[in-house]
Amino acid sequence: MTSSRRIIPWQDCTHGTLYRIDAPYATFGVYRADHESFLVVDQRPERPYLVEEYHVDLGLSLGIIRPLEALGPAPIDPCYDSDASYTALLRFLEAREASSLSTSNGQAALAA
């Protein structure tokens, strides 16, 4: 999904904030300042897991994230310190992705 909207520069991204993003396989990500990366859910494998992806502004060949909108603080710190907090962040992002998918499917059905 490529967006013509203005992206938020990486210097303006805030630790622990949930962002609506433009990325190949995710719609939401939580910014992790200590790694200058976004945690997103990779749902391509059988079992979803969190991966770190980088902002396109960093000039890294791996930079695929284009943050479009800050949505507020995530309920779990992205510097998870236990399996429980990792799982909580994973479930939080999975729920956001599912909610976004069901909303976009509903809008597509209304437009048809």
N, C-alpha and C positions, 0 to 999 in steps of 0.2 A: 504494500500500500504506500504510494508516494503522495505526499501532501504538499500543497502549494502554500499552506499556512506558515507563518513565521515561527521558527523554532526558538526555544529558550536557550541562550548560550550556556555552555557548561559552567562558566564562572558564576552564573546566576542560579544554578541548581543548589538546593538546600538539603543537607543531610536529613534522612528520615522522612522526606516528603514523598507522597504518592503523586505520580505524574501520569497524565494521559500521554501516550507516546505513539509515534509512527515507527513501527519496526516490522520485520518480516513475519514474525510469529507471535507477537504480543501486543496488547493494547494498553497495558498498564505496567509501570515499573516503579520501584522505590529506590531513590538515590542514596548511595553509600559514599560519603565524602572521603573517607580514609582510603578508598580504592579508586576514587573518581569514576565510579561505575554505577550501573543500574542493576538491581536484582529483578529478574523477570522469570516467569514460569515457562519452561520449555516443555511443551505438551506433546512434542513429536514422538518421544519414546513411549513404550507401554506404560511406564510409570513416570508421571510428571516430577520434575525437580527444579530447584532454583539454579539459575545460571547468572553470571555477571556478564553484562554487555556494556560496551563503551559508547560514549557520545560521538557523533560524527565530527564535531569540532576538534577533537583531540588529534586528528590526523593519523590515527592508527588504522592500519588496514582492517582491523576488527571492528571499527566504530560503525555501528548500525542504528543506534538509538537517536531519534529526533524527538525530544520532549516538546509537547505542544501546549500543555496546560498543567499548572500546579493545582492539585486537588485538595491539598491539606496534609497534615501529618498522618503518617501511617500509624496504626495502633501498636505495631511491634517494631522495635529498633532493628534496622537492617544489619547491625553488628551483632547478630544472634550469638548468644554465649552458651547455648545448650541445644540438645535435640528438640526439646519442647518449643523453644522460641523459633527455631528453624521451621518446624512443622507448622507453627501458628502463622508465620509469615507466608509460607507456601499456601496454606489453606485460605488466607486472606486474599492473596493475589488470584488464586484459582476462582474464588467466589466473584471477584471483580470481573474477571475474564468471562465467566459464565453469565453474569448479569448483563454485560455488554453484548454478548452474543445473542442472548434471548431478546434483548431490546432491539437489536439490529434486525433479527429475524422477524420480529413483530412488525417493525416498520416496513420491511420488504413485503410482508403479506398484505399490509394495508395498501401499499402502492400498487399491488398486482390487480 
